[in-house]
Amino acid sequence: MLDQTTRATVLKLRRLGHSIGAIAKTLRISRGSVKKILRAGTEQVPALERAEKAEPHEELIRERLAECEGNLVRVHEDLVAGGAELSYQALTGYCRRHGIGKPPKPPAGHYLFEPGQEMQHDTSPHRAIIGGVRQKVQSASLVLGYSRWMFFQAYPRFTRFECKLFLRDAVVDIGGSCDDCMIDNTHVIVASGTGAEMVPAPEMAAFSSRLGFRFVAHEKGDANRSAGVERSMDFIERNFYAGRRFTDFADLNRQARDWCHRQNGRWRRHLQASPRELLVAERPRLNPLPIHVPEVYLLHHRIADVEGFVSVDRHRYSVPAALIGRRVEVRQTQDQIEVFNGPRLVATHARVTANRPARVLLPEHRVTRPRRKHEPTAEERALLAVGDEVGRYVALIKKRVPPLRATLTLRRLLALIQEYPKDAVHEAITTATHYGLVDPERLEGLILRAIRDEYFVFPSEDPDDEET
């Protein structure tokens, strides 16, 4: 079917006196089409008036669509089973044209922000290769509404502590804060309500007030309201994480800062400038930071265990031995674990972010315990007094036998020396030392073999032997 522009051109050329054949040749259409347009006498495209195959079944379609919970595949199966002759494409086209099942999508809004008016914050889970292992990370991003300046960092998890860390780093990187920070009703910040009725948690409200901004939330389901930061999340996933590898989270966040600064320096066609240039114009309108931006930390109270360690997030950190059994205050910052005994800082550790539990011991907290001098037992002293050969056998027993069994073995050896003839015992000990035999039962067997012809002589059963 010819479009409206072509139809208007045909009518115009005809009014100028051109023939049907010339018009058809110039516009490269058929003479019949030119005649139909001239008979209609209007440039409007005629509407197609033909019955649709799904129209007789509209009432049934609406009824079955509600029962099938919006699944048009099931609706089409039921219609075909009932004798209807229409394709699945005809069904979906009819529903689309008549607004059955899904309402038409409203056009997306366009928002204009004044300098310093609003910044948008959001988080999204991503996959990153850290230390050679692909793992899930939580990416947090902040975008200024006017200049589109972007800043993002990644964390193993995202709680209120990580949220404070991120927002502090973001406003320091920007050099100020906007009046409003738009969020998406996240439970990390919100205490109750949604949209215009959102109430932030008291600690988050106090934190934002100190940095010069307030939290606001868009209405539930109105993701277009924060489209700036939503678009940045998609760009981060496709451009930053793709093909990159990181040694740890510190390396990931260093690369993220450098990448953001490079992207913010690039010229944007829709802005007719780069975010860096627009930030220069926006910075005088930002709320200035306080003269001192305090370090964000998470406070824990722990009792040092018997080994001289405190536990934070399943990781154990050493404290001075004098604090064993005492309550200490542990401050968890972004990069450090600080241990306080009252107002005094007594230990500082590098914070561990690995998933596997770790044990961190500072050299100054290592306790060197003096080795106890081994005192020989009474049995050992008695055996060493017998002679050098027995002394060597005692040393062999202590080397080969565990300590508890060695004590019992030496006690049994002393009993054998006291019970059996001295020469036989010494001969058996020499043999046992040579072959490394430390079992007292085998030693006793060697002794009995040595004395069997002297102490175990049985009378003969021959009468002649008895008379002799």
Protein Blocks (a to p, Z undefined) as FASTA:
>chain_A
ZZfklmmmmmmmmmnopafklmmmmnopafklmmmmmmnopabdcddddddfklmmmmmm
mmmmmmnnopaklmmmmmmmnopacdfklmmmmmmmnopoiacddddddddddehkbccd
ddddddddeehiacdddddddddfklopacddddfbdcfklmmmmmmmmmmmnopacfbd
cdehiaklmmgdchjllccdfklmmmmmmnopacddddehilmlmmmmmmmmmmmmmmmm
nopacfblmlmmmmmmmmmmmmmmpccfklopafklmmmmmmmmpccddfbdcddddddd
ddddfkopaceehiacdddfklgoiacdddddfkbccddehjbcfbdcdddfbfbdcddd
dfklpccdddddddddfklmmmmmnomklmmmmmmmmmmpcfklmmmmmmmmmmmmmmmc
fklmmmmmmmmmmnopabfklmmmmmmmmmmmmmmcccdfbfklmmZZ
